[in-house]
């Protein structure tokens, strides 16, 4: 099964982290790694996560990019 590593920048709200997790679970994704760090001087969270259970990486990226609380989304190389 393929795994995709992502780096996200979300708003500084805990709700934004919950939405990322909820959105991922709704789409049937399995999160194998999740870490979030608040960057108070920039007012956002930097999130690193690994997901599996998808048919297309583009599908995952497109779905998450539509979330209004996500400011940046970058797939990471292994």
C-alpha positions in Angstrom: 0.0 0.0 0.0 1.3 3.4 -0.9 2.0 6.0 1.8 2.1 9.7 1.2 4.0 12.1 3.5 2.6 15.6 3.8 3.6 18.9 5.4 0.6 21.2 6.1 0.4 24.7 7.5 -3.0 25.4 9.1 -4.5 28.3 10.9 -3.6 28.7 14.6 -6.8 27.2 15.8 -7.1 23.7 17.4 -10.3 23.3 15.3 -8.2 23.4 12.2 -6.3 20.3 13.4 -9.5 18.5 14.2 -10.8 19.3 10.7 -7.7 17.9 9.0 -8.1 14.7 11.0 -11.8 14.4 10.4 -11.5 15.1 6.7 -8.8 12.5 6.3 -10.9 9.9 8.2 -14.0 10.7 6.2 -12.1 9.9 3.0 -11.1 6.5 4.3 -7.4 7.5 4.8 -5.3 5.9 7.5 -3.0 8.2 9.3 0.1 6.4 10.4 2.0 9.4 11.7 0.8 12.9 12.8 2.7 15.7 14.5 1.7 19.3 14.9 3.7 22.2 16.3 2.2 25.6 17.1 4.3 28.5 15.7 2.8 31.4 17.8 4.8 34.2 16.1 3.3 33.2 12.8 -0.1 32.2 14.1 -0.2 28.7 12.6 0.4 25.1 13.1 3.0 23.1 11.1 1.7 19.6 10.6 3.6 16.6 9.3 1.5 13.5 8.6 1.7 10.2 6.7 -1.4 8.8 5.1 -2.3 5.6 3.3 -5.5 4.1 1.9 -5.9 6.2 -1.2 -6.1 5.4 -4.9 -4.5 8.5 -6.2 -2.0 11.0 -4.5 -3.6 13.8 -6.5 -7.0 12.9 -5.0 -5.6 13.3 -1.4 -3.8 16.5 -2.2 -6.8 18.1 -4.0 -9.2 17.2 -1.2 -7.0 18.6 1.6 -6.2 21.7 -0.4 -9.9 22.5 -0.5 -10.0 22.9 3.3 -10.2 26.6 4.2 -8.1 26.1 7.3 -5.1 24.8 5.3 -2.8 27.6 4.2 -0.1 25.4 2.6 0.1 21.8 1.5 3.4 20.2 0.4 3.9 16.5 -0.4 7.2 15.4 1.0 9.7 13.0 -0.7 10.7 9.9 1.2 
